[in-house]
């Protein structure tokens, strides 16, 4: 049950990336900086959730590893 948020978050973020890839081809983006920032945050969260899935960790543990690495 501890890994369920990782799977849910990974699925939601993956669907968002697919939707945004389709959306950017159909419409003009008004603020590309904010759109790029949203994509970067999405990729970071997707990477965190996939790391947690592969190493059987919760998202809190992955976050603490990242915080300890950069501090």
C-alpha positions as CSV (number, residue, x, y, z in Angstrom):
1,X,0.0,0.0,0.0
2,X,3.0,2.3,0.5
3,X,3.9,2.1,-3.2
4,X,0.4,3.0,-4.5
5,X,1.0,6.8,-4.6
6,X,4.1,6.2,-6.7
7,X,2.1,4.3,-9.3
8,X,-0.8,6.7,-9.3
9,X,1.5,9.8,-9.6
10,X,3.5,8.1,-12.4
11,X,0.4,7.3,-14.3
12,X,-1.1,10.8,-13.9
13,X,2.2,12.5,-14.9
14,X,2.7,10.2,-17.9
15,X,-0.9,11.0,-19.1
16,X,-0.2,14.7,-18.6
17,X,3.0,14.5,-20.8
18,X,1.1,12.7,-23.6
19,X,-1.7,15.3,-23.4
20,X,0.6,18.2,-23.4
21,X,2.5,16.8,-26.4
22,X,-0.7,16.6,-28.3
23,X,-1.9,20.0,-27.1
24,X,1.2,21.8,-28.1
25,X,0.9,20.6,-31.7
26,X,-2.7,21.8,-32.0
27,X,-2.6,25.2,-30.2
28,X,-0.3,28.1,-29.9
29,X,1.2,28.4,-26.4
30,X,0.9,32.0,-25.0
31,X,3.6,31.8,-22.3
32,X,6.3,29.3,-23.3
33,X,8.4,29.9,-20.2
34,X,5.6,28.8,-17.9
35,X,4.8,25.8,-20.1
36,X,8.4,24.7,-20.2
37,X,8.6,25.1,-16.4
38,X,5.5,22.9,-16.0
39,X,7.1,20.3,-18.2
40,X,10.3,20.3,-16.2
41,X,8.5,19.9,-12.9
42,X,6.4,17.1,-14.4
43,X,9.6,15.3,-15.6
44,X,11.2,15.8,-12.1
45,X,8.1,14.3,-10.4
46,X,7.9,11.5,-12.9
47,X,11.5,10.7,-12.3
48,X,11.1,10.7,-8.6
49,X,8.1,8.4,-8.7
50,X,9.8,6.0,-11.1
51,X,12.9,6.0,-8.9
52,X,10.7,5.2,-5.9
53,X,9.0,2.4,-7.8
54,X,12.2,0.8,-8.9
55,X,13.8,1.0,-5.5
56,X,10.7,0.3,-3.4
57,X,10.7,3.6,-1.6
58,X,8.0,6.1,-0.7
59,X,8.0,9.6,-2.3
60,X,9.1,11.1,1.1
61,X,12.2,8.9,1.1
62,X,13.1,9.9,-2.4
63,X,12.6,13.6,-1.5
64,X,14.8,13.3,1.5
65,X,17.6,11.6,-0.6
66,X,17.4,14.6,-3.1
67,X,17.4,17.1,-0.3
68,X,20.4,15.5,1.3
69,X,22.3,15.4,-2.0
70,X,21.8,19.1,-2.8
71,X,22.4,20.5,0.7
